[in-house]
Amino acid sequence: MTLALLQAAGGGGSFLVSLMPFFLIFAVFYFLIIMPQRKRQQQLQATIAELKSGARIVTTGGIVATVTAVKDKTLIVRTADKSMLEITRAAVAGLYEGGEAAS
């Protein structure tokens, strides 16, 4: 009877050992992919919150523009051809760091 109990108890350990590769893969993905992406997203949110008039930005659509006015949820931007656009803050992909100046 005790031999049967020992064999039954030993089966639980092998189940955890069989799941160990999945935990390791998840840990690798978390530290190599999820955590850096979360950090980049937080940096972008901080950059968007600190935008001021005169900042050069790039939108998610690839438009390079200069911020002319900052509202609560939107930005008024001027593109290179002097057209004015109103975009949401979520459309900002980052600050423009190119060498060309808008005319």
FENSULWO-V640306 format. One record per backbone hydrogen bond with DSSP energy under -1.0 kcal/mol. NH is the residue of the N-H (numbers start at 1). CO is the residue of the C=O. Records with the same first field share a line. If there is no record, write none. Layout:
NH = CO / CO
This chain:
5 = 1
6 = 2
7 = 3
8 = 4
9 = 5
10 = 6
14 = 10
15 = 11
16 = 12
17 = 13
18 = 14
19 = 15
23 = 19
24 = 20
25 = 21
26 = 22
27 = 23
28 = 24
29 = 25
30 = 26
31 = 27
32 = 28
33 = 29
34 = 29
35 = 30
37 = 33
38 = 34
39 = 35
40 = 36
41 = 37
42 = 38
43 = 39
44 = 40
45 = 41
46 = 42
47 = 43
48 = 44
49 = 45
50 = 46
51 = 48
54 = 67
55 = 52
57 = 65
58 = 94
59 = 63
60 = 91
62 = 59
65 = 57
66 = 78
67 = 55
68 = 76
69 = 76
71 = 74
75 = 87
76 = 69
77 = 85
78 = 66
79 = 83
82 = 79
85 = 77
87 = 75
89 = 73
91 = 88
92 = 89
93 = 58
94 = 58
96 = 56
